[in-house]
């Protein structure tokens, strides 16, 4: 009895399970077939435009005087006078006496030279008189037709007397020059950079006395990268020098020359510009300035943002079928944010400026912005 009862309960449970499975199977709905849209990478593009490029090369430099003089003593002696202008920053005019060395020894040398010259002139006058007397004596005593020798005519003695006069004259001129050299005169209008000798100092020949510079002209040495030098045109063009830091001061300068060689330390070529140092608003030596050097005009150049490059020399181009390909280009020069391309890109082509994790040739993309303007794609377009 118990066994049949257990079998009946087990059968009932099994039938209930089949019934529940049938009910659940009837409730299940068959999903409709679907075709999910294929995902595309969204990108932004810009339109390539060819045009003539006026190259401008950024450069920086320091204003320096064109003429700098380090004056040295030309005679020995004690410094007995110093001009008030002979101080760092002092301004002087051409011909001003900036420093004087004791002239007493050189004045004595002039007096001695004058005495020697007077004696030489007297000896010459006496010799000339003897020469004339010798000629008269020869004419009176000589046999007709006989020619007197130079010694008889006292020509060697006369030449020696003339030479002594010339030597004494040169010695006097040298002594006067030495006296003049006791005074340090300004060779031009300028400003003192440093005083190197002072009152009471004893100086010898060649010892430095002062350093100063002319204020009429200044120059700026502007290093330019070697690859940019080909674009330069040094033909007396005017440029604008600017003071960095937002103070707004500017000065006009003229391109003067290049230094004619490549610097060994940084492989640059130095362009030299000159400016008027005599104007009231002229910069002081040591002023740091920046400028843009005008270069030649290059036709058919495309400006390409750096982010449009897949590699260092290949750009990403989006074709009409919304596919991306990479293309090699010829780079003319690079700037801070852009690369100047001379060939490899046609006018009007679309360049991808979205950074892609991986660029596969022919991959499909969805253009969502063109030249900064959103693009509304049709429903069936990628």
C-alpha positions as CSV (number, residue, x, y, z in Angstrom):
1,X,0.0,0.0,0.0
2,X,2.7,2.4,0.9
3,X,4.8,1.5,-2.2
4,X,1.8,2.1,-4.5
5,X,1.1,5.4,-2.8
6,X,4.7,6.6,-3.3
7,X,4.6,5.7,-6.9
8,X,1.4,7.6,-7.4
9,X,2.9,10.8,-5.8
10,X,6.0,10.5,-7.9
11,X,4.0,10.1,-11.1
12,X,1.8,13.1,-10.1
13,X,4.9,15.3,-9.6
14,X,6.4,14.2,-12.9
15,X,3.2,14.9,-14.8
16,X,3.0,18.3,-13.1
17,X,6.6,19.1,-14.3
18,X,5.8,18.2,-17.9
19,X,2.7,20.3,-17.7
20,X,4.6,23.3,-16.4
21,X,7.3,22.9,-19.1
22,X,4.6,22.8,-21.8
23,X,3.0,26.0,-20.4
24,X,6.4,27.8,-20.2
25,X,7.3,26.7,-23.7
26,X,4.1,28.1,-25.0
27,X,4.7,31.4,-23.4
28,X,8.2,31.8,-25.0
29,X,8.3,34.2,-28.0
30,X,10.6,33.8,-30.9
31,X,12.9,36.9,-31.4
32,X,12.6,38.7,-34.7
33,X,15.7,38.7,-36.9
34,X,17.8,41.9,-36.5
35,X,20.5,43.6,-38.5
36,X,22.3,46.0,-36.0
37,X,24.1,49.0,-37.6
38,X,27.7,48.7,-38.1
39,X,29.7,51.1,-35.8
40,X,31.9,53.8,-37.5
41,X,34.6,56.0,-36.1
42,X,33.5,59.6,-35.9
43,X,36.0,62.1,-37.2
44,X,36.5,65.8,-38.0
45,X,38.0,67.0,-41.3
46,X,39.3,70.2,-42.7
47,X,39.5,71.3,-46.4
48,X,43.1,71.6,-47.8
49,X,43.7,74.9,-49.4
50,X,46.7,75.7,-51.5
51,X,48.1,79.2,-51.4
52,X,51.2,81.4,-51.7
53,X,53.1,81.5,-48.4
54,X,55.1,84.5,-47.2
55,X,57.5,82.8,-44.9
56,X,58.1,84.5,-41.5
57,X,60.9,83.2,-39.3
58,X,60.7,83.8,-35.6
59,X,64.0,85.0,-34.0
60,X,65.3,86.4,-30.8
61,X,68.5,88.3,-29.9
62,X,70.2,90.9,-27.7
63,X,70.9,94.5,-28.5
64,X,74.6,95.3,-28.6
65,X,76.6,98.4,-29.7
66,X,78.3,98.2,-33.1
67,X,81.5,99.9,-31.9
68,X,83.0,98.9,-28.6
69,X,86.5,100.3,-27.5
70,X,88.8,99.1,-24.8
71,X,91.1,102.0,-24.4
72,X,94.7,101.3,-23.2
73,X,97.5,103.6,-22.1
74,X,99.9,104.5,-25.0
75,X,102.5,106.0,-22.6
76,X,103.8,105.3,-19.1
77,X,103.0,107.6,-16.2
78,X,100.8,108.6,-13.3
79,X,97.1,109.3,-13.8
80,X,96.7,113.0,-12.8
81,X,93.2,113.8,-14.0
82,X,90.0,111.9,-14.5
83,X,86.9,113.4,-16.2
84,X,83.6,113.2,-14.3
85,X,82.1,111.5,-17.4
86,X,84.5,108.5,-16.9
87,X,82.1,106.5,-14.8
88,X,80.0,103.5,-15.7
89,X,77.1,104.9,-17.7
90,X,78.7,108.3,-18.2
91,X,77.9,110.0,-21.5
92,X,80.6,111.8,-23.5
93,X,81.1,113.7,-26.7
94,X,83.7,113.2,-29.4
95,X,87.0,114.8,-28.4
96,X,86.3,115.0,-24.7
97,X,89.3,114.3,-22.5
98,X,88.4,111.4,-20.3
99,X,91.7,110.8,-18.5
100,X,95.2,112.4,-18.4
101,X,98.6,111.0,-17.5
102,X,101.3,113.2,-16.0
103,X,102.8,115.1,-19.1
104,X,105.9,116.6,-17.5
105,X,108.4,114.0,-18.8
106,X,107.0,114.3,-22.3
107,X,107.1,118.1,-22.2
108,X,110.7,117.9,-21.3
109,X,111.3,115.5,-24.2
110,X,109.7,118.0,-26.5
111,X,112.1,120.7,-25.2
112,X,115.0,118.4,-25.8
113,X,113.8,117.6,-29.3
114,X,113.4,121.2,-30.2
115,X,117.0,121.9,-29.0
116,X,118.4,119.1,-31.1
117,X,116.4,120.3,-34.1
118,X,117.8,123.8,-33.7
119,X,121.4,122.4,-33.5
120,X,120.8,120.3,-36.6
121,X,119.4,123.3,-38.6
122,X,122.4,125.4,-37.6
123,X,124.8,122.6,-38.6
124,X,123.0,122.4,-42.0
125,X,123.3,126.1,-42.6
126,X,127.0,126.0,-41.8
127,X,127.5,123.1,-44.1
128,X,125.7,124.8,-46.9
129,X,128.0,127.8,-46.5
130,X,131.1,125.6,-46.6
131,X,129.8,123.9,-49.7
132,X,129.4,127.2,-51.5
133,X,132.9,128.3,-50.4
134,X,134.4,125.0,-51.6
135,X,132.8,125.6,-55.0
136,X,134.2,129.1,-55.3
137,X,137.7,127.8,-54.3
138,X,137.5,125.1,-57.0
139,X,136.5,127.5,-59.7
140,X,139.4,129.8,-58.7
141,X,142.2,127.2,-58.4
142,X,141.2,124.3,-60.7
143,X,142.6,123.6,-64.1
144,X,140.1,124.5,-66.9
145,X,138.0,121.5,-67.9
146,X,138.7,119.6,-64.6
147,X,135.5,118.3,-62.8
148,X,135.4,118.5,-59.0
149,X,134.5,115.3,-57.0
150,X,131.5,115.1,-54.6
151,X,133.9,115.2,-51.7
152,X,135.5,118.4,-52.9
153,X,132.0,119.9,-53.3
154,X,131.2,118.7,-49.7
155,X,128.1,116.9,-50.9
156,X,128.3,114.0,-48.5
157,X,128.7,116.4,-45.6
158,X,125.7,118.4,-46.8
159,X,123.5,115.3,-47.1
160,X,124.5,114.2,-43.6
161,X,123.5,117.6,-42.2
162,X,120.2,117.4,-44.0
163,X,119.6,113.9,-42.6
164,X,120.3,115.1,-39.1
165,X,117.7,117.9,-39.6
166,X,115.1,115.3,-40.8
167,X,115.8,113.0,-37.9
168,X,115.5,115.8,-35.4
169,X,112.2,116.9,-37.0
170,X,110.9,113.4,-36.7
171,X,112.0,113.1,-33.1
172,X,110.2,116.4,-32.3
173,X,107.0,115.1,-34.0
174,X,107.3,111.8,-32.0
175,X,107.8,113.7,-28.7
176,X,104.7,115.9,-29.5
177,X,102.7,112.8,-30.3
178,X,103.8,111.2,-27.0
179,X,102.7,114.3,-25.2
180,X,99.3,114.1,-26.9
181,X,99.0,110.5,-25.9
182,X,99.0,111.4,-22.2
183,X,95.4,112.5,-22.8
184,X,92.7,109.9,-23.4
185,X,90.3,111.6,-25.8
186,X,86.9,110.2,-26.8
187,X,87.1,109.0,-30.4
188,X,83.3,109.3,-30.9
189,X,80.1,110.2,-29.0
190,X,79.3,107.4,-26.7
191,X,78.8,106.0,-23.2
192,X,81.2,104.5,-20.7
193,X,80.9,100.8,-19.9
194,X,83.6,100.5,-17.3
195,X,86.4,102.6,-15.7
196,X,89.6,100.5,-15.4
197,X,92.1,103.1,-14.0
198,X,91.6,105.9,-11.5
199,X,93.3,109.1,-10.2
200,X,96.7,108.3,-8.8
201,X,97.1,105.0,-10.6
202,X,100.4,104.4,-12.3
203,X,100.0,102.8,-15.7
204,X,102.3,101.3,-18.3
205,X,102.0,101.1,-22.0
206,X,99.1,98.7,-23.0
207,X,97.4,98.7,-19.6
208,X,93.6,99.2,-19.9
209,X,92.1,102.5,-18.9
210,X,88.4,102.3,-19.8
211,X,85.9,100.5,-21.9
212,X,83.2,102.4,-23.8
213,X,81.0,102.2,-26.8
214,X,79.4,104.4,-29.5
215,X,75.8,105.2,-29.2
216,X,75.1,106.1,-32.8
217,X,74.3,102.5,-34.0
218,X,73.3,99.3,-32.3
219,X,72.9,95.8,-33.8
220,X,71.1,92.6,-32.9
221,X,72.4,89.1,-33.7
222,X,69.5,86.8,-34.6
223,X,70.2,83.1,-34.8
224,X,68.1,81.3,-37.4
225,X,67.9,77.5,-37.9
226,X,69.9,76.3,-40.8
227,X,66.9,74.8,-42.6
228,X,65.1,78.2,-42.5
229,X,68.0,80.1,-43.8
230,X,67.1,79.2,-47.4
231,X,63.9,81.3,-47.0
232,X,65.7,84.5,-45.9
233,X,66.1,87.6,-48.1
234,X,68.7,89.9,-46.7
235,X,68.2,93.0,-48.9
236,X,68.0,95.9,-46.4
237,X,64.4,95.1,-45.4
238,X,63.0,96.7,-42.3
239,X,61.9,94.6,-39.4
240,X,60.2,95.3,-36.1
241,X,61.9,94.4,-32.9
242,X,59.6,93.8,-29.9
243,X,60.2,93.8,-26.2
244,X,58.9,90.5,-24.8
245,X,56.8,90.4,-21.7
246,X,53.8,92.4,-22.9
247,X,55.3,95.9,-22.3
248,X,54.5,96.8,-25.9
249,X,57.8,98.7,-26.8
250,X,58.9,98.3,-30.4
251,X,61.9,99.5,-32.5
252,X,62.5,99.6,-36.2
253,X,65.7,97.9,-37.5
254,X,67.2,97.1,-40.9
255,X,68.5,93.7,-41.9
256,X,72.2,94.3,-42.6
257,X,74.0,91.0,-43.2
258,X,74.6,87.4,-42.2
259,X,77.8,86.3,-40.4
260,X,78.6,84.0,-43.3
261,X,79.0,80.7,-41.5
262,X,77.1,78.1,-39.5
263,X,77.7,78.2,-35.8
264,X,79.3,75.0,-34.5
265,X,77.4,74.9,-31.2
266,X,73.8,75.0,-32.3
267,X,74.0,74.8,-36.2
268,X,72.4,78.1,-36.8
269,X,73.1,81.0,-39.1
270,X,73.3,84.5,-37.5
271,X,71.4,87.3,-39.1
272,X,72.5,90.8,-38.0
273,X,70.1,93.7,-37.9
274,X,71.0,97.3,-37.2
275,X,69.1,100.1,-35.6
276,X,69.5,103.7,-34.7
277,X,71.0,104.1,-31.3
278,X,70.8,107.9,-31.2
279,X,67.0,108.1,-31.1
280,X,65.5,109.1,-27.7
281,X,63.6,105.8,-27.3
282,X,66.5,103.5,-28.4
283,X,66.9,100.4,-26.4
284,X,69.9,100.0,-24.1
285,X,72.6,97.5,-24.8
286,X,71.7,94.1,-23.3
287,X,67.9,94.5,-24.1
288,X,66.4,91.2,-25.2
289,X,64.1,91.5,-28.2
290,X,62.2,89.2,-30.5
291,X,61.1,89.6,-34.1
292,X,59.8,87.9,-37.2
293,X,62.2,87.8,-40.2
294,X,60.5,88.2,-43.6
295,X,61.3,85.5,-46.1
296,X,60.6,84.8,-49.7
297,X,57.1,83.9,-51.0
298,X,56.6,80.2,-51.8
299,X,53.6,79.2,-54.1
300,X,51.3,76.2,-53.7
301,X,51.7,75.6,-50.0
302,X,49.1,73.8,-47.8
303,X,49.1,74.5,-44.1
304,X,48.3,71.2,-42.3
305,X,47.7,70.8,-38.6
306,X,50.1,68.4,-36.8
307,X,47.1,66.2,-35.7
308,X,46.4,65.4,-39.4
309,X,49.5,63.3,-39.6
310,X,49.4,59.6,-39.1
311,X,53.2,59.4,-39.1
312,X,55.9,62.0,-39.5
313,X,55.5,62.3,-43.2
314,X,52.0,60.8,-44.0
315,X,48.7,62.6,-43.7
316,X,45.2,61.1,-43.2
317,X,42.9,61.8,-46.2
318,X,39.1,61.2,-46.1
319,X,37.8,60.2,-49.6
320,X,34.4,60.6,-51.1
321,X,33.4,57.2,-49.8
322,X,34.1,58.2,-46.2
323,X,37.2,56.0,-46.1
324,X,40.5,57.0,-44.6
325,X,43.8,56.5,-46.4
326,X,47.3,57.8,-45.6
327,X,49.4,59.5,-48.1
328,X,53.1,60.5,-48.1
329,X,53.8,64.3,-48.5
330,X,56.8,66.5,-48.9
331,X,57.3,68.8,-46.0
332,X,58.7,72.3,-46.6
333,X,59.1,73.3,-43.0
334,X,57.4,72.9,-39.6
335,X,56.0,75.5,-37.3
336,X,54.7,75.4,-33.8
337,X,51.2,74.1,-34.6
338,X,51.3,73.5,-38.3
339,X,53.3,71.8,-41.0
340,X,53.8,73.4,-44.4
341,X,53.4,70.9,-47.2
342,X,54.7,71.6,-50.6
343,X,53.4,68.5,-52.5
344,X,51.3,65.4,-52.0
345,X,47.9,67.1,-51.2
346,X,45.5,68.5,-53.7
347,X,43.4,71.6,-53.3
348,X,40.0,70.9,-51.8
349,X,40.8,67.4,-50.3
350,X,39.5,66.5,-46.9
351,X,42.1,65.9,-44.2
352,X,41.2,64.0,-41.0
353,X,42.2,65.9,-37.9
354,X,40.9,63.4,-35.4
355,X,43.5,61.3,-33.6
356,X,42.8,57.7,-34.4
357,X,44.1,54.9,-32.2
358,X,44.9,52.8,-35.3
359,X,44.7,53.8,-38.9
360,X,43.7,51.0,-41.3
361,X,43.9,51.8,-45.0
362,X,40.4,52.1,-46.4
363,X,38.6,52.0,-43.0
364,X,35.2,53.6,-43.0
365,X,34.5,56.7,-40.9
366,X,31.7,59.0,-40.1
367,X,32.4,62.7,-40.7
368,X,30.7,64.7,-38.0
369,X,32.4,68.1,-38.6
370,X,34.0,69.7,-41.6
371,X,36.0,72.9,-41.2
372,X,34.6,73.3,-37.8
373,X,30.9,73.1,-39.0
374,X,28.8,70.1,-37.8
375,X,27.8,67.8,-40.6
376,X,24.2,66.2,-40.6
377,X,24.6,62.9,-42.3
378,X,21.6,61.2,-44.1
379,X,20.1,58.2,-42.3
380,X,21.6,55.7,-44.6
381,X,25.1,57.2,-44.6
382,X,27.8,56.2,-42.3
